[in-house]
Amino acid sequence: MKTLPLLLALLVSVGHAQNEHETLFREKCSSCHALPDPQSLNEKQWQAVLRTMQKRMSEAGKTPLNDLEFKKIFCFVSQKPAA
């Protein structure tokens, strides 16, 4: 029975992280352009897109994503695989 509370805590934690990652995605990405559909690209494509966006942010004089922000956004978009 002790595993049930642990499982519930884990599910709540995962849900919170997902919401946090989505919020970061929405805030950072929409500051420059319309939000892309996370399902539109696969993991490899998202890696390339996010790296390109890092460069564009720097070129535009904006602070690029830090490593943790990059990982959180990548985690959010890559959890929804391309169809």
PyMOL commands that set and color helices and strands:
alter all, ss='L'
color gray80, all
select helices_A, chain A and resi 3-29+38-40+43-59+67-78
alter helices_A, ss='H'
color red, helices_A
deselect
rebuild
show_as cartoon
